Amino acid sequence: MKSKDNFFLDKESIRCIDKFRIIYLITFLIAFALTETGRYIYRPFIYENNINDLGIADSMGNLGGIIVQIFFGLTIINSTKKKGLRLIVFLVIGYMIYEVLQLILPKGVFDWKDIYGTIIGGVLGLLLFLLIHKLTKQNKIFYRF
């Protein structure tokens, strides 16, 4: 009997360390470092100097955070390209629903800039994902467990 994989996971991919998983991990770490640099260095600098950066400092958490979440998820589940695309769409829509729910959640703060940041970050994450798949010609498996 053939086992069914679920919507995001692929049983074979999740059990290997391959070239894609390593690239996803490196991209996740770089995105995390850039996002945290943006939060703790860029944002205070913009606020202290009263610079109009079109809301980038305000939405830094969502813009960078969605890219971090995308590549963290891809690193963990290491899905096929099709299932990776599903994960990206799921995360972007989830972030946007959560932001809209801020209107009714206690202590929630809704901000349109966060929605825009999520969309822009999601598109950047998607483009990075597609670029990785285009440039990685052969997926070499380094370890299977």
RANORLIN-V746111 format. One record per backbone hydrogen bond with DSSP energy under -1.0 kcal/mol. NH is the residue of the N-H (numbers start at 1). CO is the residue of the C=O. Records with the same first field share a line. If there is no record, write none. Layout:
NH=CO, CO
This chain:
14=10
16=13
17=143
19=140
22=18
23=19
24=20
25=21
26=22
27=23
28=24
29=25
30=26
31=27
32=28
33=29
34=30
35=31
36=32
37=33
38=34
39=35
40=36
41=37
42=37
43=38
45=41
46=42
47=43
48=44
49=45
51=46
56=53
59=55
63=59
64=60
65=61
66=62
68=64
69=65
70=66
71=67
72=68
73=69
74=70
75=71
76=72
77=73
78=74
84=80
85=81
86=82
87=83
88=84
89=85
90=86
91=87
92=88
93=89
94=90
95=91
96=92
97=93
98=94
99=95
100=96
101=97
103=100
104=101
105=101
108=105
114=111
115=111
116=112
117=113
118=114
119=115
120=116
121=117
122=118
123=119
124=120
125=121
126=122
127=123
128=124
129=125
130=126
131=127
132=128
133=129
134=130
135=131
136=132
137=135
142=17
143=17
145=15
